[in-house]
């Protein structure tokens, strides 16, 4: 399950781990104009961990999901 909310400066997607055998904490993705952040609460440390991806890194991640094992370099993004 997931939710989508449009806020003033970002689109926020929350991924909820439905009825998994070993349920993980929700993942929140904030899509800003120039980057994307991915956050998840860590109950062991009682803290939220956040990583920030540039739009180029996000594009590479999307491409990587459909490619076999190997090293790749994508060309410039097309407008």
ABEGO torsion letter per residue (X at the ends): XBBBBBBAABBBBBBBBBGBABBBBBBBBBBBAABBBBBBBBAAAGBBBBBBBBAAAAAAAAAAAABBBEBBBBBBBBX
